[in-house]
Amino acid sequence: MNPLIKKFKEYGSLTPEIEKELSIRIKSQTKQKGDFFLKQGQIVSSLFIIEKGLVRSFFMNDEKEVNSWFGFENIILGSILPLFYKLPSFENIQFLEKSTYFYITMDELNELYKRYHSMETIGRIMAEEYCKIMEDRIMSLHIQSAEERYITLLKEQPDVIQRVSLGHIASYLGITQETLSRIRKK
């Protein structure tokens, strides 16, 4: 089954008619390691899910890359400013592995929201989940120590160490690679 449709079903029920509409509108692509889904300044208003692969989101601060999140398989992803507000992105989304993903444009999704109440409900529930994820991330940066953030990351994504470079992980945690090495030795 299409992984994006499967994920939508986790948030609510879909009639066969809606599934057919989604099947027509959802596209898939494969990208190579190092390719970009989105670059800073672009407006790419598509929601996507990775079937196989991995992405990172990062932005530039004083000519230094700062990783803000990692996107693993079976999680709905996108960049908020272009997605919901059609504004240029401040972030970059780059593939860290060869990745196959499925996507739908926000215009097409909004059309389905207007036509089907159940799709509108699914969209609301997804937005609520995203708000919780963002709040958890903000709180972790303000309340947890670097070591606690590292432990949380390992709990949530146990294979992160095998799939993401230590430099990217350190940046995500807001620490240097040397500090990450000390934390890992504990």
Secondary structure, DSSP 4 states (H G I P E B T S, - for coil): --HHHHHHHHHS---HHHHHHHHHH-EEEEE-TT-EEE-TT----EEEEEEE--EEEEEEETTEEEEEEEE-TT-EE--HHHHHH----SSEEEESS-EEEEEEEHHHHHHHHHH-HHHHHHHHHHHHHHHHHHHHHHHHHHHS-HHHHHHHHHHH-TTHHHHS-HHHHHHHHTS-HHHHHHHHH-
